[in-house]
Amino acid sequence: MPSATIVLIEDDEASQYFYGTLLRRHGYTVRSARFGKAGLRSVRDDPPDVVVLDLGLPELDGFEVLRQLKHDPATRHIPVIVVTVHVFEHDRAQAMDAGCDEFLSKPLPPSELLAAVERTLERCGPGDSTTAD
């Protein structure tokens, strides 16, 4: 599989380090952001193949980042995997309604995140620039 680029938007330093290291060790290029605005800017400036997004972010929460990504014609095609401690059904429903492709609850085994990234890339393909309407 060609190398895919992932933008990891996660405010918790330990989680960012752990997920970033895990993904890099499996051959992915990872760019990280700790704040919603910085993550949104990173995605818009250089669109990745996948976004891994926490919901509880400072400045701009993950729900708003997700909404903005999915309403922008330039980024709406980019799949988003939500990884969060927000585990209530209304959080999941809100994230799915906003357009996330996968919803994973923390803490999660490393294999679960890798499987979600692989499923997403199989569905969408790395570097797929088609827009979903």
C-alpha positions in Angstrom: 0.0 0.0 0.0 1.4 3.4 -0.8 2.2 5.6 2.1 -0.8 7.6 3.3 -0.7 10.9 5.1 -2.7 11.3 8.3 -3.5 14.5 10.2 -3.8 13.7 13.9 -5.7 16.4 15.8 -5.4 15.5 19.5 -4.8 17.8 22.4 -3.6 15.2 24.9 0.2 15.0 24.6 0.4 11.3 25.7 -2.3 10.2 23.2 -0.8 12.3 20.4 2.6 10.8 21.0 1.2 7.2 21.3 -1.1 7.4 18.2 1.5 9.3 16.1 4.2 6.8 17.0 1.9 3.8 16.3 0.9 5.2 12.9 4.4 6.1 11.8 5.7 2.6 12.8 3.1 1.2 10.4 4.4 3.4 7.5 2.1 6.4 7.6 3.2 10.0 7.4 1.7 11.8 10.4 1.2 15.5 10.9 -0.1 16.5 14.4 -2.0 19.4 15.8 -3.1 20.0 19.4 -5.7 22.6 18.8 -8.8 22.6 16.6 -7.9 25.7 14.6 -4.4 24.5 13.9 -5.7 21.1 12.8 -8.2 22.6 10.5 -5.5 24.9 9.0 -3.2 21.8 8.5 -5.9 19.9 6.7 -6.8 22.9 4.4 -3.2 23.8 3.6 -2.1 20.3 2.6 -5.0 17.8 2.5 -4.2 14.4 4.0 -5.6 11.0 3.1 -7.3 10.7 6.6 -8.0 12.8 9.6 -7.9 11.3 13.1 -9.8 13.7 15.3 -10.4 14.0 19.0 -13.7 15.8 20.0 -12.5 17.6 23.2 -10.2 20.2 21.7 -9.3 23.7 22.9 -10.2 26.8 20.8 -12.4 24.9 18.4 -13.9 21.6 19.4 -13.8 18.5 17.3 -17.5 18.7 16.4 -16.9 22.1 14.8 -13.7 21.0 13.1 -15.6 18.1 11.6 -18.6 20.3 10.5 -16.2 22.8 8.9 -14.3 20.0 7.1 -17.4 18.4 5.8 -19.0 21.7 4.6 -16.0 22.8 2.7 -15.9 21.5 -0.9 -12.1 21.3 -0.8 -12.1 19.0 2.2 -15.4 17.2 2.4 -14.1 14.1 0.7 -11.4 13.6 3.3 -12.4 10.7 5.7 -12.5 11.5 9.4 -12.0 9.0 12.2 -13.2 10.3 15.5 -11.2 8.9 18.6 -12.7 10.3 21.8 -13.6 9.8 25.4 -17.1 11.2 24.5 -18.8 7.9 24.6 -22.5 8.8 25.0 -24.8 7.8 22.2 -25.7 11.5 21.6 -22.0 12.2 21.0 -21.7 9.4 18.6 -24.9 10.5 16.8 -23.8 14.1 16.6 -20.4 13.1 15.2 -22.0 10.7 12.6 -24.5 13.4 11.6 -21.6 15.9 11.1 -20.0 13.4 8.7 -17.4 11.3 10.6 -16.6 8.0 8.9 -15.6 6.0 12.0 -16.3 6.6 15.7 -13.9 5.0 18.2 -14.0 5.3 22.0 -10.9 5.8 24.2 -9.2 4.0 25.5 -8.8 1.7 22.6 -6.3 -1.0 21.7 -3.7 0.1 19.1 -5.0 -2.6 16.7 -8.4 -0.9 16.7 -7.1 2.4 15.5 -4.9 0.7 12.8 -7.9 -1.4 11.6 -10.0 1.8 11.3 -7.3 3.6 9.3 -6.9 0.6 7.0 -10.7 0.2 6.5 -11.0 3.9 5.7 -8.1 3.8 3.2 -9.5 0.7 1.5 -12.9 2.5 1.2 -11.5 5.8 0.1 -8.0 5.1 -1.1 -4.9 7.2 -0.4 -4.7 10.3 -2.4 -8.3 10.0 -3.6 -9.3 13.5 -4.5 -12.8 12.9 -5.6 -15.5 14.8 -3.8 -18.5 13.1 -2.4 -21.7 14.9 -3.0 
